[in-house]
Amino acid sequence: MIHRLEDVIALFDGLFLPTYRTRLVRGGDEPLYLPADAESPHHRVIFARGFFASALHEISHWCIAGARRRGLEDYGYWYLPDGRDAEQQRVFEAVEVAPQALESLFAAACGHPFHISVDNLGEVEVDREAFAARVSARAARYEREGLPRRAEAFRTALDAFYAEGASLDEAVAAGRARLAPQPA
């Protein structure tokens, strides 16, 4: 299966540009979220170096962020690069479980490999298996309890396009149906 960045960008933008004024943008070395400002009327989810997995990961962060966080650069979080100490790594992993769980579900929906990321090349011992188990458990919980609304809409669009063979327009329409208010 071919995973073209243009397709995932078209799916994301088709769903969220009209409804949330948000675009998916291919970026440079580091991912970043930028809210709309004087330079751009759109919020921007910027993924790293044209990597498909980075796009899915950054989308997962956006799908979790609430309205207040989406008004802040990088959702108001400070990123700590490689070389975190043990406590910083523990905090990093705690906040990464949910987005990586969503990323794993997005990857499955489009038939793309998923690899957990502990994102630390420092000297701290990292238990990758334990982190992977937490991510897997969170993904299973999402499956049981339901995904956040935007995440479910995006996963629906991915599944329609990649698994069901729908056109981009049909896949976006399927995702938009998940965004529509549900009758009481």
N, C-alpha and C positions, 0 to 999 in steps of 0.2 A: 504494500500500500504506500502510496506517495503522500507525504505530509508537507505540503507547500505552505510556506508562511503567508502567502497571499490569501489562501483559503481561510486560515484561522483568523487573519485580520478581517477579512470580509464577513465572516460569521460574527465576530465580536462587534465590529462597527455596525453591522446590520441590526444587531439586537440592541446595542447600548448607545449608539450615537443619537438616534432620535429620542430615546427614552431617558437617558442619563447624561447626554452631552459628553460622552466619553469615547475616546478612540484608543486603539491599540497601536503602538508605535515601535518600530524596530529601532533599537538604540545602539550605544557603544559598549564600553567595557562593563558598566554597572547598570543594573536596573534602577528605575526611579519612577515614582508616581508624582505627577504635577497637576494640581488643580488648575482650573481655568484662571486666566489672569489677563493683564493688558496685552500680552503677546499672543494669546490664544483664547478663543471663545470656548474651547473644548478642554475637558479634563483629559490627561494623557497617562495611560499605563504603558510605560516604556520598558521593554524587555531587552536583555543583554545580547549583543552581537549576532542577532539573527538566529538564535537557537530556539527551536520549536519548544523544547522542554522549558526554557526560560519564559516563553510566552505563556504557557499553561500555568506555570508557577506564579507569575505576576498577576495573571487573571484571578487565580485563586485568592491571593491577598485582597484584590479589589472586591471580590464577591463576598468576603467576610467583613470588610470595613463598613462601618455605619456611616450615616450622612455626615456627622461631625468630623470623623476621621478623613472622609473623602474631601473635605475642605482644607486639609493640611498637606503640605509637601511630605511625601513619603509616609502619609497617614499620621504624621506626628511622631514617628519612631526614629530612633537613632540606630544606624547600622554599625555594628562593631565588626571590623574585618578579621581575617585569619589571625590566629595567635591569641584568641581569647583564653582567659584563665578558666579554671574549673567552674566557678560560680557564674561567670559570664556565659559559659557554654551551657550550663544548666538552664539559665533564663532563655537563651536563644532557642534551645530545643523545646522548652515549654510553649513558646509562642509559635513555633514552626509546626507543631503537630497538626493543627487544624488545616492550615494552608496546604501542607504536603498531603494530607488525607484527601482534600479536594482535588489537588493536582493528580493524585493517583486515580481518582474516579474519572477525571477528564481524560487522562491518558488511556484508560481502559475503553472509554466511549469512542475514542478515535483510533484504537489499535496501535498506540504509540508506546514504546517502552517507558516505564517509570523507574527511576532510581532515587532512593532517599538521598538527602544531602545533609550531612552534619556540618558542612561548610566551615571546617576548622582544620587548618594544616599546621597548627601550633604544636606545642609539646604536651598538651593535655591529652590524657587517655580518653578516648571516646568509645562508648559501647554502641556501635552501629546496630547490632542486632536488637538491643533493647529499644533503641529509638525507632527502628523499623517496626517493631511489634506495637509500639504506641501509635504510630501512624496508621498501621493496619487496623488496629482496634477502633480508632477514630473514624476511619473510612467505613467500617462495618456499622458503627453507630449512626453515621450519616445515612447509610442505606436503610437502617431500621426506622429512624426517626424523621428522615427527610432532610434534604439539602436546603441551605438558604435559597430564597426565591431566585435571585440572580444566578446563583450557581446551578440550580435545577434548569433554568432556562438555557444556560450555556451548554450544559451537558446534553440536554435534549437536542439542541442544534447540532452539536458534534455527532451524536449518535445518528441523527437523521442523515447527515451528510456522509459520514464515513461508513457506518454500518448498514444503513438502509439504502444508500445510493441516491438520496434526494439531491436536487440541484441546490446551489447556494441559496437561492430565493426561497425554495421550499423549506430548507433547513432553518433559515431565519424565521420564516412564518411559524414553524413548529415551536421554536424557542419563544417567539413573541406570545404565542398562546399560553405559555407558562407564566408570562409576566402579567397577563391580563388579570384584572381583579376577579376573584372567584366568587360565585353567587353564595349567599349565606344559606 
